[in-house]
Amino acid sequence: MTDPASLRNAFIEDYGEAYKHFGLPRLMGHVVALLLYEDGPLSLTRITEELRVSKGPVSQVMRRLRENGLVRKVWVPGSRSDHYTAEDDIFGLAFGNMVKQMHGNLDLAQRHAQALATADVEPPETFRRRIEEMRRFYTLMARHHAAFLAEWAGQREERS
């Protein structure tokens, strides 16, 4: 059987690698993993001590996570330090953030499809086909994402 410290450290390391593969800072993944693993809010000092990193980069990560709605600052009675915890629906919120980025691609495709419709010059047929395919792709993706998020919200509601 794996001891709790090994399990915790492996989870934190693996989560950091997963964030890195998404093009995000490994440290951000480490912080999120620590918040997911630990029971209750953690101070910035405790996070830096647990991860053995300096406060500056962790502060930047926390600001970015808060801006994206994935963690929140909480008040801990008797402490003057900032404490943080993962949002209850951190996975749904993270997916929702990704969906917003995908909608940017749909907006781009729609904008350029409209520009093609009113263009004074004839662009290459390949470009016209690819813009249309991009529009159809992201329209379908948006519909599936919306259905998934609705189903996810329903499951979360059932369990609470």
C-alpha positions in Angstrom: 0.0 0.0 0.0 1.2 3.5 -0.8 1.8 5.8 2.1 -0.3 9.0 2.1 2.8 11.3 1.5 3.8 9.3 -1.6 0.3 9.4 -2.9 0.0 13.1 -2.3 3.4 13.9 -3.9 2.7 11.7 -6.9 -0.7 13.4 -7.4 0.8 16.9 -7.1 3.6 16.0 -9.6 1.2 14.3 -12.1 -1.2 17.2 -11.9 1.6 19.6 -12.6 2.6 17.6 -15.7 -1.0 17.5 -16.9 -1.2 21.4 -16.6 2.1 21.6 -18.5 0.7 19.5 -21.4 -2.2 22.0 -21.6 0.3 24.8 -22.0 -0.1 26.1 -18.5 2.6 26.5 -15.8 3.5 23.3 -14.0 3.5 25.3 -10.8 -0.2 26.1 -11.4 -1.0 22.4 -11.6 1.0 21.8 -8.4 -1.0 24.5 -6.6 -4.3 23.2 -7.8 -3.4 19.7 -6.9 -2.4 20.7 -3.4 -5.7 22.6 -2.9 -7.6 19.5 -4.2 -5.7 17.1 -1.9 -5.7 19.1 1.3 -8.8 19.3 3.5 -9.6 23.0 4.1 -8.1 26.3 3.0 -4.4 26.9 2.8 -2.4 30.0 3.4 0.0 31.3 0.8 2.8 30.6 3.2 1.7 27.0 3.7 1.4 26.5 -0.1 4.9 27.8 -0.6 6.3 25.7 2.2 4.5 22.5 1.0 5.7 23.0 -2.6 9.1 24.4 -1.6 8.8 27.4 -3.9 9.1 31.1 -3.3 6.1 33.3 -2.7 6.3 35.5 -5.8 5.5 32.8 -8.4 2.8 31.3 -6.1 1.2 34.7 -5.7 1.1 35.1 -9.5 -0.5 31.7 -9.9 -3.1 32.4 -7.2 -4.0 35.6 -8.9 -4.5 33.9 -12.2 -6.5 31.0 -10.7 -8.7 33.5 -9.0 -9.2 35.6 -12.2 -10.3 32.3 -13.9 -12.7 31.5 -11.0 -11.0 28.3 -10.0 -10.0 29.2 -6.5 -11.3 31.7 -4.0 -9.8 33.6 -1.1 -11.4 32.6 2.2 -11.3 34.1 5.7 -9.9 32.0 8.5 -10.8 33.2 12.0 -7.8 34.2 14.0 -5.5 34.5 11.0 -4.4 37.7 9.1 -3.0 35.7 6.2 -4.8 35.1 2.9 -6.1 31.6 2.6 -7.3 29.8 -0.5 -9.5 26.9 -1.4 -10.5 25.3 -4.7 -14.0 26.2 -6.0 -16.5 23.5 -5.4 -17.0 22.9 -9.1 -13.4 23.5 -10.2 -13.6 20.9 -13.0 -16.8 22.3 -14.5 -15.4 25.9 -14.2 -12.1 24.9 -15.8 -14.0 23.2 -18.7 -16.3 26.3 -19.0 -13.1 28.5 -19.3 -11.9 26.2 -22.2 -15.3 26.4 -23.8 -15.1 30.2 -23.8 -11.8 30.0 -25.6 -13.4 27.7 -28.2 -16.1 30.2 -28.7 -13.4 32.7 -29.7 -12.5 30.4 -32.5 -16.2 30.2 -33.6 -16.5 34.0 -33.5 -13.3 34.2 -35.7 -14.8 31.7 -38.2 -18.1 33.5 -38.3 -16.5 36.9 -38.7 -14.4 35.7 -41.6 -17.3 33.8 -43.2 -19.2 37.0 -43.2 -16.3 38.9 -44.6 -16.0 36.4 -47.4 -19.7 36.8 -48.3 -19.1 40.5 -48.9 -15.6 40.5 -50.2 -14.8 42.5 -53.3 -12.1 40.0 -54.3 -12.4 36.3 -54.7 -10.1 34.4 -52.2 -8.8 31.0 -52.9 -11.5 28.3 -52.9 -9.5 26.3 -50.4 -9.6 29.2 -47.9 -13.4 29.6 -48.4 -13.9 25.8 -47.8 -11.7 25.8 -44.7 -13.4 28.8 -43.1 -16.8 27.1 -43.7 -15.5 23.9 -42.2 -14.0 25.8 -39.2 -17.4 27.5 -38.6 -19.3 24.1 -38.8 -16.7 22.4 -36.6 -16.8 25.0 -33.8 -20.6 25.3 -34.0 -21.0 21.6 -33.4 -18.4 21.7 -30.7 -20.2 24.6 -28.9 -23.5 22.6 -29.0 -21.8 19.5 -27.5 -20.0 21.6 -24.9 -23.3 23.2 -23.9 -25.0 19.9 -23.6 -22.1 18.4 -21.6 -22.1 21.4 -19.1 -25.8 21.1 -18.6 -25.6 17.3 -17.9 -22.6 18.0 -15.6 -24.6 20.6 -13.7 -27.5 18.1 -13.4 -25.2 15.4 -12.0 -23.7 17.8 -9.5 -27.2 18.9 -8.4 -28.3 15.3 -7.9 -25.3 14.6 -5.6 -25.7 17.6 -3.4 
